[in-house]
Amino acid sequence: MSSLQNKRFNNKRILTILISVVAVLTSAWAIYENVSTPESERGNAIEVGAVAPEFRAVNSAGEQVKLSDYRGKAVMINFWASWCTPCVREMPLVHQIAQDYQNDVETLFVNVGESKGTIREFMDKQAFDFPVIIDVTGNISGMYRITGLPATLVIDKEGKFRHILFGELTEDIPLQQWLEESI
């Protein structure tokens, strides 16, 4: 091996080692930050009493929606998808409660991961006619740390989480009471 080839080999080796060291240090730092910083200090933890993360989106009616527009009013957010059997089962109940409280509570139906066409087809088939926020990329559900559907969140007038339900809403769950407490 010539001296020039030997030098190139050593330079590649040193570069590989440096990249590996940087990767290990970056990983260690990320793990340290995640473990040492309480979730509530990482920003908008999804827990009762925490401030709900702000988001902007477009609904199926083409309107711009942002959570802060509803400050001063209680908000119920329901995350769902048409392929989710529990979501479909709970939709009539959530919709009825939303209608019953429409003067006091803003209800935001957030469809996760589906196209506008799929949502429209589902809404027509079920005979629902309310605007749906389209979260096709999962940005909003990710911000709210939604890992399973359905999920229903009640936010009070100050913009803080009041009640959080991960899973299907049934008649046994006191959603109406939760809304009354948030008004």
ZANU-435815 format. One record per residue (C-alpha): y, z, x. Coordinates in steps of 0.2 Angstrom, whole numbers. Each point is the difference from the previous one (the first is absolute). Layout:
<nodes>
> Y, Z, X
...
</nodes>
This chain:
<nodes>
> 0, 0, 0
> 17, -5, 7
> 14, 12, 2
> 10, -8, -14
> -15, 1, -12
> -3, 18, 5
> 19, 4, -3
> 0, -8, -17
> -16, 9, -5
> 8, 17, 5
> 16, -4, -10
> -11, -4, -15
> -9, 16, 2
> 16, 10, 2
> 7, -8, -16
> -15, 3, -10
> 0, 19, 6
> 18, 1, -5
> -2, -7, -17
> -15, 11, -3
> 10, 16, 5
> 15, -6, -11
> -13, -2, -15
> -8, 17, 3
> 17, 9, 1
> 7, -9, -16
> -16, 5, -9
> 1, 18, 6
> 19, 1, -5
> -4, -7, -17
> -14, 13, -3
> 11, 14, 7
> 14, -5, -12
> -12, -1, -15
> -8, 17, 4
> 16, 10, 5
> 12, -6, -14
> -4, 8, -17
> -2, -14, -13
> 15, 7, -10
> 11, -4, 16
> -7, -18, 2
> 11, -5, -15
> -4, -1, -18
> -17, 9, -1
> -9, -3, -16
> -1, 17, -6
> 8, 10, -14
> 18, 5, 4
> 2, -15, 13
> 13, -13, -3
> -7, -16, -6
> 2, -15, 12
> 13, -13, -5
> -6, -17, -3
> 7, -17, -6
> -11, -13, -10
> 0, -13, -12
> -8, 2, -17
> -9, -13, -11
> 16, -3, -9
> 8, -5, 16
> 11, 15, 1
> 4, 10, 16
> -6, 17, -2
> 4, 15, 12
> -6, 18, -2
> 18, 7, 3
> 6, -9, -15
> -9, 13, -11
> 7, 15, 9
> 5, 13, -13
> -14, -6, -11
> -19, 5, 1
> -11, -14, 6
> -18, -3, -3
> -8, -12, 12
> -17, -7, -4
> -10, -10, 14
> -13, -12, -7
> -9, -16, 1
> -9, -11, -13
> -17, 1, 10
> 0, 19, -1
> -10, 6, -15
> 8, 17, 0
> 17, -8, 0
> -4, -11, -14
> -7, 15, -10
> 15, 11, 3
> 13, -14, -3
> 1, 2, -19
> 3, 19, 2
> 13, -2, 13
> 9, -14, -10
> 0, 11, -15
> 7, 15, 9
> 13, -11, 8
> 5, -6, -17
> 1, 17, -7
> 11, 6, 15
> 10, -16, 2
> 17, 9, -3
> -3, 14, 13
> -12, -7, 13
> 0, -17, 9
> -17, -7, 2
> -4, -12, 14
> -16, -9, 0
> -5, -5, 18
> -13, -13, 1
> -8, 1, 17
> -6, -16, 9
> -1, -13, -14
> 10, -16, -2
> 13, -2, -14
> -12, -12, -9
> -14, 12, 0
> 11, 14, -7
> 7, -11, -13
> -18, -6, -6
> -5, 18, -1
> 16, 6, -9
> -3, -15, -13
> -18, 4, -2
> 4, 19, -3
> 15, -4, -11
> 11, 10, 11
> 18, -5, 2
> 9, 11, 12
> 7, -4, 18
> -12, 3, 14
> 6, 2, 18
> -10, -12, 11
> -6, 8, 16
> -11, -14, 6
> 2, 4, 19
> -3, 19, -3
> 16, 6, 7
> 5, 12, -14
> -18, 7, -2
> -1, 2, 19
> 17, 9, 0
> -7, 11, -13
> -17, 2, 9
> -10, -6, -15
> -17, -3, 7
> -9, -1, -17
> 4, -6, -18
> 6, 5, -12
> 14, 13, 5
> 13, 7, -10
> 15, 9, 7
> 14, 10, -9
> 17, 1, 8
> 13, 12, -6
> 19, -4, -2
> 3, 5, 18
> -12, -13, 6
> -14, 13, 5
> -18, -1, -4
> -4, 11, -14
> -18, -4, -4
> -12, -12, 9
> -17, -6, -7
> -11, -11, 11
> -13, -6, -12
> -2, -5, -19
> 12, 8, -12
> -10, 7, -15
> 5, 9, -16
> -5, 16, 8
> 14, -2, 13
> 16, 8, -6
> 11, -15, 5
> 12, 3, -15
> 2, 18, 6
> 4, -7, 17
> 13, -11, -6
> 8, 13, -11
> 1, 11, 15
> 9, -14, 10
> 13, -5, -13
</nodes>
